[in-house]
């Protein structure tokens, strides 16, 4: 890796950001529903999907790391 971080660390970061995007998307979707703003609801759903993808990428990185917690040399 160019930044010499292990995949497990990168994966955990991706999963954390993904969770944040999922929560933010749910909130945005709920606010859009409460105010009748379908555009905001769609943006919220898109943000949720982005978060789910980030989480999946993070899980894949964690599975690919042969030595979790050890930076690459």
PDB file of N, H, CA, C and O in Angstrom:
ATOM      1  N   UNK A   1       0.842  -1.184   0.000  1.00  0.00           N
ATOM      2  CA  UNK A   1       0.000   0.000   0.000  1.00  0.00           C
ATOM      3  C   UNK A   1       0.884   1.242   0.000  1.00  0.00           C
ATOM      4  O   UNK A   1       1.976   1.244   0.568  1.00  0.00           O
ATOM      5  N   UNK A   2       0.411   2.258  -0.623  1.00  0.00           N
ATOM      6  H   UNK A   2      -0.476   2.257  -1.085  1.00  0.00           H
ATOM      7  CA  UNK A   2       1.170   3.492  -0.735  1.00  0.00           C
ATOM      8  C   UNK A   2       1.340   4.177   0.618  1.00  0.00           C
ATOM      9  O   UNK A   2       2.364   4.813   0.866  1.00  0.00           O
ATOM     10  N   UNK A   3       0.345   4.051   1.494  1.00  0.00           N
ATOM     11  H   UNK A   3      -0.487   3.534   1.292  1.00  0.00           H
ATOM     12  CA  UNK A   3       0.420   4.732   2.787  1.00  0.00           C
ATOM     13  C   UNK A   3       0.878   3.808   3.915  1.00  0.00           C
ATOM     14  O   UNK A   3       0.854   4.210   5.078  1.00  0.00           O
ATOM     15  N   UNK A   4       1.290   2.591   3.603  1.00  0.00           N
ATOM     16  H   UNK A   4       1.310   2.264   2.658  1.00  0.00           H
ATOM     17  CA  UNK A   4       1.832   1.627   4.555  1.00  0.00           C
ATOM     18  C   UNK A   4       0.893   1.299   5.713  1.00  0.00           C
ATOM     19  O   UNK A   4       1.370   1.035   6.817  1.00  0.00           O
ATOM     20  N   UNK A   5      -0.398   1.307   5.506  1.00  0.00           N
ATOM     21  H   UNK A   5      -0.785   1.522   4.609  1.00  0.00           H
ATOM     22  CA  UNK A   5      -1.345   0.890   6.532  1.00  0.00           C
ATOM     23  C   UNK A   5      -1.822  -0.517   6.207  1.00  0.00           C
ATOM     24  O   UNK A   5      -1.927  -0.899   5.042  1.00  0.00           O
ATOM     25  N   UNK A   6      -2.107  -1.276   7.252  1.00  0.00           N
ATOM     26  H   UNK A   6      -2.022  -0.965   8.199  1.00  0.00           H
ATOM     27  CA  UNK A   6      -2.592  -2.616   6.986  1.00  0.00           C
ATOM     28  C   UNK A   6      -4.060  -2.563   6.566  1.00  0.00           C
ATOM     29  O   UNK A   6      -4.779  -1.619   6.891  1.00  0.00           O
ATOM     30  N   UNK A   7      -4.482  -3.578   5.848  1.00  0.00           N
ATOM     31  H   UNK A   7      -3.897  -4.345   5.584  1.00  0.00           H
ATOM     32  CA  UNK A   7      -5.837  -3.608   5.303  1.00  0.00           C
ATOM     33  C   UNK A   7      -6.897  -3.649   6.396  1.00  0.00           C
ATOM     34  O   UNK A   7      -7.984  -3.097   6.226  1.00  0.00           O
ATOM     35  N   UNK A   8      -6.594  -4.293   7.508  1.00  0.00           N
ATOM     36  H   UNK A   8      -5.711  -4.741   7.646  1.00  0.00           H
ATOM     37  CA  UNK A   8      -7.583  -4.356   8.586  1.00  0.00           C
ATOM     38  C   UNK A   8      -7.883  -2.962   9.130  1.00  0.00           C
ATOM     39  O   UNK A   8      -9.036  -2.647   9.427  1.00  0.00           O
ATOM     40  N   UNK A   9      -6.859  -2.129   9.260  1.00  0.00           N
ATOM     41  H   UNK A   9      -5.923  -2.384   9.018  1.00  0.00           H
ATOM     42  CA  UNK A   9      -7.061  -0.762   9.740  1.00  0.00           C
ATOM     43  C   UNK A   9      -7.869   0.043   8.731  1.00  0.00           C
ATOM     44  O   UNK A   9      -8.795   0.764   9.102  1.00  0.00           O
ATOM     45  N   UNK A  10      -7.520  -0.080   7.463  1.00  0.00           N
ATOM     46  H   UNK A  10      -6.768  -0.666   7.162  1.00  0.00           H
ATOM     47  CA  UNK A  10      -8.277   0.618   6.420  1.00  0.00           C
ATOM     48  C   UNK A  10      -9.718   0.119   6.380  1.00  0.00           C
ATOM     49  O   UNK A  10     -10.653   0.902   6.213  1.00  0.00           O
ATOM     50  N   UNK A  11      -9.886  -1.185   6.534  1.00  0.00           N
ATOM     51  H   UNK A  11      -9.126  -1.822   6.669  1.00  0.00           H
ATOM     52  CA  UNK A  11     -11.230  -1.766   6.522  1.00  0.00           C
ATOM     53  C   UNK A  11     -12.080  -1.248   7.661  1.00  0.00           C
ATOM     54  O   UNK A  11     -13.255  -0.929   7.474  1.00  0.00           O
ATOM     55  N   UNK A  12     -11.493  -1.165   8.835  1.00  0.00           N
ATOM     56  H   UNK A  12     -10.539  -1.424   8.987  1.00  0.00           H
ATOM     57  CA  UNK A  12     -12.225  -0.652   9.999  1.00  0.00           C
ATOM     58  C   UNK A  12     -12.641   0.802   9.770  1.00  0.00           C
ATOM     59  O   UNK A  12     -13.745   1.209  10.131  1.00  0.00           O
ATOM     60  N   UNK A  13     -11.743   1.572   9.169  1.00  0.00           N
ATOM     61  H   UNK A  13     -10.846   1.241   8.876  1.00  0.00           H
ATOM     62  CA  UNK A  13     -12.058   2.977   8.874  1.00  0.00           C
ATOM     63  C   UNK A  13     -13.207   3.069   7.872  1.00  0.00           C
ATOM     64  O   UNK A  13     -14.122   3.875   8.041  1.00  0.00           O
ATOM     65  N   UNK A  14     -13.154   2.240   6.828  1.00  0.00           N
ATOM     66  H   UNK A  14     -12.411   1.586   6.691  1.00  0.00           H
ATOM     67  CA  UNK A  14     -14.233   2.228   5.836  1.00  0.00           C
ATOM     68  C   UNK A  14     -15.563   1.840   6.471  1.00  0.00           C
ATOM     69  O   UNK A  14     -16.601   2.430   6.170  1.00  0.00           O
ATOM     70  N   UNK A  15     -15.524   0.846   7.349  1.00  0.00           N
ATOM     71  H   UNK A  15     -14.681   0.367   7.593  1.00  0.00           H
ATOM     72  CA  UNK A  15     -16.756   0.399   7.998  1.00  0.00           C
ATOM     73  C   UNK A  15     -17.334   1.479   8.900  1.00  0.00           C
ATOM     74  O   UNK A  15     -18.552   1.653   8.961  1.00  0.00           O
ATOM     75  N   UNK A  16     -16.466   2.206   9.603  1.00  0.00           N
ATOM     76  H   UNK A  16     -15.478   2.064   9.554  1.00  0.00           H
ATOM     77  CA  UNK A  16     -16.916   3.290  10.473  1.00  0.00           C
ATOM     78  C   UNK A  16     -17.547   4.419   9.658  1.00  0.00           C
ATOM     79  O   UNK A  16     -18.611   4.928  10.012  1.00  0.00           O
ATOM     80  N   UNK A  17     -16.888   4.804   8.572  1.00  0.00           N
ATOM     81  H   UNK A  17     -16.024   4.390   8.285  1.00  0.00           H
ATOM     82  CA  UNK A  17     -17.441   5.848   7.703  1.00  0.00           C
ATOM     83  C   UNK A  17     -18.753   5.373   7.084  1.00  0.00           C
ATOM     84  O   UNK A  17     -19.696   6.151   6.946  1.00  0.00           O
ATOM     85  N   UNK A  18     -18.812   4.108   6.714  1.00  0.00           N
ATOM     86  H   UNK A  18     -18.046   3.475   6.826  1.00  0.00           H
ATOM     87  CA  UNK A  18     -20.033   3.548   6.141  1.00  0.00           C
ATOM     88  C   UNK A  18     -21.196   3.604   7.110  1.00  0.00           C
ATOM     89  O   UNK A  18     -22.317   3.940   6.731  1.00  0.00           O
ATOM     90  N   UNK A  19     -20.923   3.273   8.362  1.00  0.00           N
ATOM     91  H   UNK A  19     -20.012   3.000   8.670  1.00  0.00           H
ATOM     92  CA  UNK A  19     -21.969   3.328   9.384  1.00  0.00           C
ATOM     93  C   UNK A  19     -22.468   4.759   9.560  1.00  0.00           C
ATOM     94  O   UNK A  19     -23.667   4.995   9.708  1.00  0.00           O
ATOM     95  N   UNK A  20     -21.542   5.703   9.542  1.00  0.00           N
ATOM     96  H   UNK A  20     -20.568   5.512   9.422  1.00  0.00           H
ATOM     97  CA  UNK A  20     -21.927   7.112   9.654  1.00  0.00           C
ATOM     98  C   UNK A  20     -22.802   7.556   8.495  1.00  0.00           C
ATOM     99  O   UNK A  20     -23.781   8.278   8.687  1.00  0.00           O
ATOM    100  N   UNK A  21     -22.449   7.125   7.297  1.00  0.00           N
ATOM    101  H   UNK A  21     -21.654   6.539   7.140  1.00  0.00           H
ATOM    102  CA  UNK A  21     -23.253   7.479   6.133  1.00  0.00           C
ATOM    103  C   UNK A  21     -24.630   6.826   6.181  1.00  0.00           C
ATOM    104  O   UNK A  21     -25.620   7.428   5.767  1.00  0.00           O
ATOM    105  N   UNK A  22     -24.693   5.598   6.686  1.00  0.00           N
ATOM    106  H   UNK A  22     -23.888   5.109   7.023  1.00  0.00           H
ATOM    107  CA  UNK A  22     -25.997   4.945   6.796  1.00  0.00           C
ATOM    108  C   UNK A  22     -26.906   5.681   7.769  1.00  0.00           C
ATOM    109  O   UNK A  22     -28.085   5.894   7.486  1.00  0.00           O
ATOM    110  N   UNK A  23     -26.364   6.063   8.904  1.00  0.00           N
ATOM    111  H   UNK A  23     -25.406   5.890   9.134  1.00  0.00           H
ATOM    112  CA  UNK A  23     -27.154   6.792   9.905  1.00  0.00           C
ATOM    113  C   UNK A  23     -27.562   8.154   9.363  1.00  0.00           C
ATOM    114  O   UNK A  23     -28.719   8.558   9.482  1.00  0.00           O
ATOM    115  N   UNK A  24     -26.603   8.863   8.764  1.00  0.00           N
ATOM    116  H   UNK A  24     -25.663   8.535   8.667  1.00  0.00           H
ATOM    117  CA  UNK A  24     -26.913  10.169   8.185  1.00  0.00           C
ATOM    118  C   UNK A  24     -27.973  10.079   7.101  1.00  0.00           C
ATOM    119  O   UNK A  24     -28.845  10.942   7.000  1.00  0.00           O
ATOM    120  N   UNK A  25     -27.895   9.041   6.301  1.00  0.00           N
ATOM    121  H   UNK A  25     -27.187   8.340   6.383  1.00  0.00           H
ATOM    122  CA  UNK A  25     -28.885   8.843   5.244  1.00  0.00           C
ATOM    123  C   UNK A  25     -30.262   8.563   5.796  1.00  0.00           C
ATOM    124  O   UNK A  25     -31.261   9.057   5.273  1.00  0.00           O
ATOM    125  N   UNK A  26     -30.321   7.769   6.859  1.00  0.00           N
ATOM    126  H   UNK A  26     -29.510   7.367   7.284  1.00  0.00           H
ATOM    127  CA  UNK A  26     -31.629   7.475   7.475  1.00  0.00           C
ATOM    128  C   UNK A  26     -32.253   8.746   8.040  1.00  0.00           C
ATOM    129  O   UNK A  26     -33.455   8.977   7.911  1.00  0.00           O
ATOM    130  N   UNK A  27     -31.415   9.562   8.665  1.00  0.00           N
ATOM    131  H   UNK A  27     -30.438   9.374   8.770  1.00  0.00           H
ATOM    132  CA  UNK A  27     -31.918  10.824   9.233  1.00  0.00           C
ATOM    133  C   UNK A  27     -32.416  11.731   8.111  1.00  0.00           C
ATOM    134  O   UNK A  27     -33.502  12.305   8.193  1.00  0.00           O
ATOM    135  N   UNK A  28     -31.603  11.850   7.062  1.00  0.00           N
ATOM    136  H   UNK A  28     -30.720  11.384   6.995  1.00  0.00           H
ATOM    137  CA  UNK A  28     -31.973  12.708   5.932  1.00  0.00           C
ATOM    138  C   UNK A  28     -33.274  12.226   5.281  1.00  0.00           C
ATOM    139  O   UNK A  28     -34.123  13.031   4.899  1.00  0.00           O
ATOM    140  N   UNK A  29     -33.418  10.915   5.161  1.00  0.00           N
ATOM    141  H   UNK A  29     -32.729  10.260   5.472  1.00  0.00           H
ATOM    142  CA  UNK A  29     -34.625  10.332   4.594  1.00  0.00           C
ATOM    143  C   UNK A  29     -35.836  10.649   5.471  1.00  0.00           C
ATOM    144  O   UNK A  29     -36.898  11.010   4.963  1.00  0.00           O
ATOM    145  N   UNK A  30     -35.671  10.513   6.792  1.00  0.00           N
ATOM    146  H   UNK A  30     -34.808  10.220   7.204  1.00  0.00           H
ATOM    147  CA  UNK A  30     -36.769  10.786   7.721  1.00  0.00           C
ATOM    148  C   UNK A  30     -37.171  12.254   7.690  1.00  0.00           C
ATOM    149  O   UNK A  30     -38.359  12.576   7.709  1.00  0.00           O
ATOM    150  N   UNK A  31     -36.181  13.147   7.643  1.00  0.00           N
ATOM    151  H   UNK A  31     -35.216  12.885   7.628  1.00  0.00           H
ATOM    152  CA  UNK A  31     -36.486  14.586   7.584  1.00  0.00           C
ATOM    153  C   UNK A  31     -37.226  14.898   6.284  1.00  0.00           C
ATOM    154  O   UNK A  31     -38.192  15.662   6.278  1.00  0.00           O
ATOM    155  N   UNK A  32     -36.768  14.307   5.195  1.00  0.00           N
ATOM    156  H   UNK A  32     -35.983  13.687   5.200  1.00  0.00           H
ATOM    157  CA  UNK A  32     -37.450  14.518   3.921  1.00  0.00           C
ATOM    158  C   UNK A  32     -38.879  14.017   3.948  1.00  0.00           C
ATOM    159  O   UNK A  32     -39.777  14.648   3.390  1.00  0.00           O
ATOM    160  N   UNK A  33     -39.090  12.883   4.597  1.00  0.00           N
ATOM    161  H   UNK A  33     -38.361  12.371   5.050  1.00  0.00           H
ATOM    162  CA  UNK A  33     -40.446  12.346   4.720  1.00  0.00           C
ATOM    163  C   UNK A  33     -41.334  13.228   5.575  1.00  0.00           C
ATOM    164  O   UNK A  33     -42.503  13.439   5.254  1.00  0.00           O
ATOM    165  N   UNK A  34     -40.776  13.747   6.673  1.00  0.00           N
ATOM    166  H   UNK A  34     -39.826  13.575   6.934  1.00  0.00           H
ATOM    167  CA  UNK A  34     -41.550  14.591   7.584  1.00  0.00           C
ATOM    168  C   UNK A  34     -41.915  15.923   6.949  1.00  0.00           C
ATOM    169  O   UNK A  34     -42.975  16.482   7.233  1.00  0.00           O
ATOM    170  N   UNK A  35     -41.031  16.438   6.082  1.00  0.00           N
ATOM    171  H   UNK A  35     -40.170  15.984   5.851  1.00  0.00           H
ATOM    172  CA  UNK A  35     -41.288  17.737   5.462  1.00  0.00           C
ATOM    173  C   UNK A  35     -41.927  17.605   4.083  1.00  0.00           C
ATOM    174  O   UNK A  35     -42.296  18.605   3.467  1.00  0.00           O
ATOM    175  N   UNK A  36     -42.057  16.363   3.598  1.00  0.00           N
ATOM    176  H   UNK A  36     -41.757  15.551   4.099  1.00  0.00           H
ATOM    177  CA  UNK A  36     -42.653  16.157   2.275  1.00  0.00           C
ATOM    178  C   UNK A  36     -41.685  16.447   1.140  1.00  0.00           C
ATOM    179  O   UNK A  36     -42.115  16.650   0.004  1.00  0.00           O
ATOM    180  N   UNK A  37     -40.407  16.472   1.417  1.00  0.00           N
ATOM    181  H   UNK A  37     -40.057  16.307   2.339  1.00  0.00           H
ATOM    182  CA  UNK A  37     -39.382  16.760   0.408  1.00  0.00           C
ATOM    183  C   UNK A  37     -38.850  15.448  -0.158  1.00  0.00           C
ATOM    184  O   UNK A  37     -37.957  14.832   0.424  1.00  0.00           O
ATOM    185  N   UNK A  38     -39.400  15.024  -1.294  1.00  0.00           N
ATOM    186  H   UNK A  38     -40.125  15.525  -1.767  1.00  0.00           H
ATOM    187  CA  UNK A  38     -38.998  13.741  -1.876  1.00  0.00           C
ATOM    188  C   UNK A  38     -37.552  13.778  -2.367  1.00  0.00           C
ATOM    189  O   UNK A  38     -36.879  12.747  -2.379  1.00  0.00           O
ATOM    190  N   UNK A  39     -37.075  14.935  -2.765  1.00  0.00           N
ATOM    191  H   UNK A  39     -37.622  15.772  -2.756  1.00  0.00           H
ATOM    192  CA  UNK A  39     -35.680  15.057  -3.188  1.00  0.00           C
ATOM    193  C   UNK A  39     -34.730  14.746  -2.042  1.00  0.00           C
ATOM    194  O   UNK A  39     -33.715  14.073  -2.225  1.00  0.00           O
ATOM    195  N   UNK A  40     -35.067  15.241  -0.869  1.00  0.00           N
ATOM    196  H   UNK A  40     -35.891  15.788  -0.721  1.00  0.00           H
ATOM    197  CA  UNK A  40     -34.251  14.979   0.317  1.00  0.00           C
ATOM    198  C   UNK A  40     -34.321  13.501   0.703  1.00  0.00           C
ATOM    199  O   UNK A  40     -33.327  12.923   1.143  1.00  0.00           O
ATOM    200  N   UNK A  41     -35.486  12.899   0.540  1.00  0.00           N
ATOM    201  H   UNK A  41     -36.293  13.369   0.183  1.00  0.00           H
ATOM    202  CA  UNK A  41     -35.629  11.474   0.821  1.00  0.00           C
ATOM    203  C   UNK A  41     -34.734  10.651  -0.107  1.00  0.00           C
ATOM    204  O   UNK A  41     -34.068   9.713   0.331  1.00  0.00           O
ATOM    205  N   UNK A  42     -34.727  11.012  -1.385  1.00  0.00           N
ATOM    206  H   UNK A  42     -35.268  11.774  -1.740  1.00  0.00           H
ATOM    207  CA  UNK A  42     -33.889  10.292  -2.340  1.00  0.00           C
ATOM    208  C   UNK A  42     -32.410  10.449  -2.023  1.00  0.00           C
ATOM    209  O   UNK A  42     -31.639   9.494  -2.118  1.00  0.00           O
ATOM    210  N   UNK A  43     -32.020  11.664  -1.644  1.00  0.00           N
ATOM    211  H   UNK A  43     -32.646  12.440  -1.566  1.00  0.00           H
ATOM    212  CA  UNK A  43     -30.623  11.886  -1.253  1.00  0.00           C
ATOM    213  C   UNK A  43     -30.274  11.056  -0.020  1.00  0.00           C
ATOM    214  O   UNK A  43     -29.166  10.530   0.083  1.00  0.00           O
ATOM    215  N   UNK A  44     -31.202  10.941   0.898  1.00  0.00           N
ATOM    216  H   UNK A  44     -32.102  11.368   0.814  1.00  0.00           H
ATOM    217  CA  UNK A  44     -30.990  10.125   2.087  1.00  0.00           C
ATOM    218  C   UNK A  44     -30.821   8.656   1.744  1.00  0.00           C
ATOM    219  O   UNK A  44     -29.942   7.985   2.284  1.00  0.00           O
ATOM    220  N   UNK A  45     -31.660   8.154   0.848  1.00  0.00           N
ATOM    221  H   UNK A  45     -32.375   8.699   0.409  1.00  0.00           H
ATOM    222  CA  UNK A  45     -31.546   6.754   0.422  1.00  0.00           C
ATOM    223  C   UNK A  45     -30.207   6.521  -0.265  1.00  0.00           C
ATOM    224  O   UNK A  45     -29.560   5.499  -0.035  1.00  0.00           O
ATOM    225  N   UNK A  46     -29.786   7.463  -1.109  1.00  0.00           N
ATOM    226  H   UNK A  46     -30.312   8.293  -1.296  1.00  0.00           H
ATOM    227  CA  UNK A  46     -28.502   7.330  -1.804  1.00  0.00           C
ATOM    228  C   UNK A  46     -27.353   7.313  -0.804  1.00  0.00           C
ATOM    229  O   UNK A  46     -26.396   6.555  -0.967  1.00  0.00           O
ATOM    230  N   UNK A  47     -27.444   8.134   0.217  1.00  0.00           N
ATOM    231  H   UNK A  47     -28.221   8.750   0.349  1.00  0.00           H
ATOM    232  CA  UNK A  47     -26.399   8.177   1.245  1.00  0.00           C
ATOM    233  C   UNK A  47     -26.367   6.852   2.021  1.00  0.00           C
ATOM    234  O   UNK A  47     -25.292   6.367   2.374  1.00  0.00           O
ATOM    235  N   UNK A  48     -27.534   6.270   2.283  1.00  0.00           N
ATOM    236  H   UNK A  48     -28.408   6.663   1.996  1.00  0.00           H
ATOM    237  CA  UNK A  48     -27.590   4.971   2.951  1.00  0.00           C
ATOM    238  C   UNK A  48     -26.902   3.897   2.112  1.00  0.00           C
ATOM    239  O   UNK A  48     -26.135   3.087   2.633  1.00  0.00           O
ATOM    240  N   UNK A  49     -27.182   3.898   0.808  1.00  0.00           N
ATOM    241  H   UNK A  49     -27.805   4.557   0.385  1.00  0.00           H
ATOM    242  CA  UNK A  49     -26.571   2.923  -0.094  1.00  0.00           C
ATOM    243  C   UNK A  49     -25.054   3.103  -0.119  1.00  0.00           C
ATOM    244  O   UNK A  49     -24.303   2.128  -0.096  1.00  0.00           O
ATOM    245  N   UNK A  50     -24.615   4.356  -0.165  1.00  0.00           N
ATOM    246  H   UNK A  50     -25.225   5.148  -0.184  1.00  0.00           H
ATOM    247  CA  UNK A  50     -23.176   4.640  -0.133  1.00  0.00           C
ATOM    248  C   UNK A  50     -22.555   4.048   1.128  1.00  0.00           C
ATOM    249  O   UNK A  50     -21.473   3.464   1.077  1.00  0.00           O
ATOM    250  N   UNK A  51     -23.233   4.199   2.244  1.00  0.00           N
ATOM    251  H   UNK A  51     -24.112   4.674   2.285  1.00  0.00           H
ATOM    252  CA  UNK A  51     -22.736   3.659   3.503  1.00  0.00           C
ATOM    253  C   UNK A  51     -22.666   2.144   3.499  1.00  0.00           C
ATOM    254  O   UNK A  51     -21.726   1.563   4.041  1.00  0.00           O
ATOM    255  N   UNK A  52     -23.648   1.503   2.897  1.00  0.00           N
ATOM    256  H   UNK A  52     -24.412   1.975   2.457  1.00  0.00           H
ATOM    257  CA  UNK A  52     -23.651   0.046   2.816  1.00  0.00           C
ATOM    258  C   UNK A  52     -22.502  -0.452   1.947  1.00  0.00           C
ATOM    259  O   UNK A  52     -21.877  -1.468   2.251  1.00  0.00           O
ATOM    260  N   UNK A  53     -22.228   0.272   0.863  1.00  0.00           N
ATOM    261  H   UNK A  53     -22.735   1.098   0.616  1.00  0.00           H
ATOM    262  CA  UNK A  53     -21.111  -0.100  -0.011  1.00  0.00           C
ATOM    263  C   UNK A  53     -19.788   0.076   0.733  1.00  0.00           C
ATOM    264  O   UNK A  53     -18.917  -0.791   0.664  1.00  0.00           O
ATOM    265  N   UNK A  54     -19.634   1.194   1.444  1.00  0.00           N
ATOM    266  H   UNK A  54     -20.342   1.899   1.501  1.00  0.00           H
ATOM    267  CA  UNK A  54     -18.415   1.425   2.228  1.00  0.00           C
ATOM    268  C   UNK A  54     -18.215   0.311   3.252  1.00  0.00           C
ATOM    269  O   UNK A  54     -17.095  -0.162   3.448  1.00  0.00           O
ATOM    270  N   UNK A  55     -19.286  -0.104   3.897  1.00  0.00           N
ATOM    271  H   UNK A  55     -20.196   0.280   3.738  1.00  0.00           H
ATOM    272  CA  UNK A  55     -19.203  -1.168   4.883  1.00  0.00           C
ATOM    273  C   UNK A  55     -18.749  -2.473   4.225  1.00  0.00           C
ATOM    274  O   UNK A  55     -17.907  -3.185   4.772  1.00  0.00           O
ATOM    275  N   UNK A  56     -19.301  -2.782   3.064  1.00  0.00           N
ATOM    276  H   UNK A  56     -19.985  -2.204   2.619  1.00  0.00           H
ATOM    277  CA  UNK A  56     -18.920  -4.010   2.354  1.00  0.00           C
ATOM    278  C   UNK A  56     -17.459  -3.972   1.925  1.00  0.00           C
ATOM    279  O   UNK A  56     -16.760  -4.981   2.016  1.00  0.00           O
ATOM    280  N   UNK A  57     -16.996  -2.823   1.460  1.00  0.00           N
ATOM    281  H   UNK A  57     -17.564  -2.004   1.386  1.00  0.00           H
ATOM    282  CA  UNK A  57     -15.592  -2.680   1.070  1.00  0.00           C
ATOM    283  C   UNK A  57     -14.697  -2.864   2.295  1.00  0.00           C
ATOM    284  O   UNK A  57     -13.661  -3.524   2.221  1.00  0.00           O
ATOM    285  N   UNK A  58     -15.095  -2.287   3.402  1.00  0.00           N
ATOM    286  H   UNK A  58     -15.936  -1.750   3.463  1.00  0.00           H
ATOM    287  CA  UNK A  58     -14.324  -2.429   4.634  1.00  0.00           C
ATOM    288  C   UNK A  58     -14.233  -3.874   5.093  1.00  0.00           C
ATOM    289  O   UNK A  58     -13.167  -4.333   5.504  1.00  0.00           O
ATOM    290  N   UNK A  59     -15.348  -4.592   5.023  1.00  0.00           N
ATOM    291  H   UNK A  59     -16.213  -4.219   4.689  1.00  0.00           H
ATOM    292  CA  UNK A  59     -15.343  -6.004   5.407  1.00  0.00           C
ATOM    293  C   UNK A  59     -14.409  -6.804   4.496  1.00  0.00           C
ATOM    294  O   UNK A  59     -13.674  -7.673   4.965  1.00  0.00           O
ATOM    295  N   UNK A  60     -14.442  -6.510   3.203  1.00  0.00           N
ATOM    296  H   UNK A  60     -15.039  -5.804   2.823  1.00  0.00           H
ATOM    297  CA  UNK A  60     -13.582  -7.219   2.254  1.00  0.00           C
ATOM    298  C   UNK A  60     -12.112  -6.956   2.552  1.00  0.00           C
ATOM    299  O   UNK A  60     -11.293  -7.874   2.497  1.00  0.00           O
ATOM    300  N   UNK A  61     -11.771  -5.707   2.868  1.00  0.00           N
ATOM    301  H   UNK A  61     -12.435  -4.961   2.912  1.00  0.00           H
ATOM    302  CA  UNK A  61     -10.382  -5.379   3.203  1.00  0.00           C
ATOM    303  C   UNK A  61      -9.941  -6.127   4.450  1.00  0.00           C
ATOM    304  O   UNK A  61      -8.828  -6.650   4.510  1.00  0.00           O
ATOM    305  N   UNK A  62     -10.810  -6.174   5.438  1.00  0.00           N
ATOM    306  H   UNK A  62     -11.714  -5.748   5.389  1.00  0.00           H
ATOM    307  CA  UNK A  62     -10.463  -6.876   6.674  1.00  0.00           C
ATOM    308  C   UNK A  62     -10.228  -8.365   6.422  1.00  0.00           C
ATOM    309  O   UNK A  62      -9.314  -8.955   6.999  1.00  0.00           O
ATOM    310  N   UNK A  63     -11.044  -8.971   5.568  1.00  0.00           N
ATOM    311  H   UNK A  63     -11.786  -8.492   5.100  1.00  0.00           H
ATOM    312  CA  UNK A  63     -10.876 -10.394   5.257  1.00  0.00           C
ATOM    313  C   UNK A  63      -9.596 -10.664   4.473  1.00  0.00           C
ATOM    314  O   UNK A  63      -9.014 -11.743   4.594  1.00  0.00           O
ATOM    315  N   UNK A  64      -9.149  -9.694   3.668  1.00  0.00           N
ATOM    316  H   UNK A  64      -9.621  -8.818   3.570  1.00  0.00           H
ATOM    317  CA  UNK A  64      -7.972  -9.884   2.818  1.00  0.00           C
ATOM    318  C   UNK A  64      -6.655  -9.698   3.582  1.00  0.00           C
ATOM    319  O   UNK A  64      -5.599 -10.073   3.074  1.00  0.00           O
ATOM    320  N   UNK A  65      -6.697  -9.136   4.768  1.00  0.00           N
ATOM    321  H   UNK A  65      -7.555  -8.831   5.181  1.00  0.00           H
ATOM    322  CA  UNK A  65      -5.469  -8.842   5.517  1.00  0.00           C
ATOM    323  C   UNK A  65      -4.952 -10.109   6.195  1.00  0.00           C
ATOM    324  O   UNK A  65      -5.613 -10.641   7.087  1.00  0.00           O
ATOM    325  N   UNK A  66      -3.782 -10.599   5.786  1.00  0.00           N
ATOM    326  H   UNK A  66      -3.245 -10.167   5.062  1.00  0.00           H
ATOM    327  CA  UNK A  66      -3.236 -11.809   6.403  1.00  0.00           C
ATOM    328  C   UNK A  66      -2.714 -11.593   7.826  1.00  0.00           C
ATOM    329  O   UNK A  66      -2.678 -12.535   8.617  1.00  0.00           O
ATOM    330  N   UNK A  67      -2.309 -10.368   8.158  1.00  0.00           N
ATOM    331  H   UNK A  67      -2.338  -9.602   7.516  1.00  0.00           H
ATOM    332  CA  UNK A  67      -1.763 -10.036   9.468  1.00  0.00           C
ATOM    333  C   UNK A  67      -2.448  -8.797  10.026  1.00  0.00           C
ATOM    334  O   UNK A  67      -1.867  -7.712   9.987  1.00  0.00           O
ATOM    335  N   UNK A  68      -3.678  -8.926  10.550  1.00  0.00           N
ATOM    336  H   UNK A  68      -4.150  -9.807  10.582  1.00  0.00           H
ATOM    337  CA  UNK A  68      -4.373  -7.751  11.074  1.00  0.00           C
ATOM    338  C   UNK A  68      -3.574  -7.047  12.164  1.00  0.00           C
ATOM    339  O   UNK A  68      -3.011  -7.687  13.052  1.00  0.00           O
ATOM    340  N   UNK A  69      -3.535  -5.737  12.084  1.00  0.00           N
ATOM    341  H   UNK A  69      -3.992  -5.217  11.363  1.00  0.00           H
ATOM    342  CA  UNK A  69      -2.852  -4.938  13.094  1.00  0.00           C
ATOM    343  C   UNK A  69      -1.373  -4.739  12.828  1.00  0.00           C
ATOM    344  O   UNK A  69      -0.688  -4.075  13.606  1.00  0.00           O
ATOM    345  N   UNK A  70      -0.869  -5.305  11.738  1.00  0.00           N
ATOM    346  H   UNK A  70      -1.426  -5.844  11.106  1.00  0.00           H
ATOM    347  CA  UNK A  70       0.558  -5.171  11.412  1.00  0.00           C
ATOM    348  C   UNK A  70       0.677  -4.352  10.144  1.00  0.00           C
ATOM    349  O   UNK A  70       0.175  -4.748   9.093  1.00  0.00           O
ATOM    350  N   UNK A  71       1.342  -3.207  10.240  1.00  0.00           N
ATOM    351  H   UNK A  71       1.750  -2.885  11.094  1.00  0.00           H
ATOM    352  CA  UNK A  71       1.534  -2.356   9.060  1.00  0.00           C
ATOM    353  C   UNK A  71       2.482  -3.039   8.087  1.00  0.00           C
ATOM    354  O   UNK A  71       3.393  -3.766   8.483  1.00  0.00           O
ATOM    355  N   UNK A  72       2.249  -2.790   6.817  1.00  0.00           N
ATOM    356  H   UNK A  72       1.510  -2.199   6.495  1.00  0.00           H
ATOM    357  CA  UNK A  72       3.107  -3.364   5.792  1.00  0.00           C
ATOM    358  C   UNK A  72       4.429  -2.618   5.727  1.00  0.00           C
ATOM    359  O   UNK A  72       4.488  -1.417   5.993  1.00  0.00           O
ATOM    360  N   UNK A  73       5.472  -3.322   5.377  1.00  0.00           N
ATOM    361  H   UNK A  73       5.424  -4.297   5.161  1.00  0.00           H
ATOM    362  CA  UNK A  73       6.792  -2.680   5.300  1.00  0.00           C
ATOM    363  C   UNK A  73       7.129  -2.307   3.894  1.00  0.00           C
ATOM    364  O   UNK A  73       8.201  -1.757   3.642  1.00  0.00           O
TER     365      UNK A  73
END
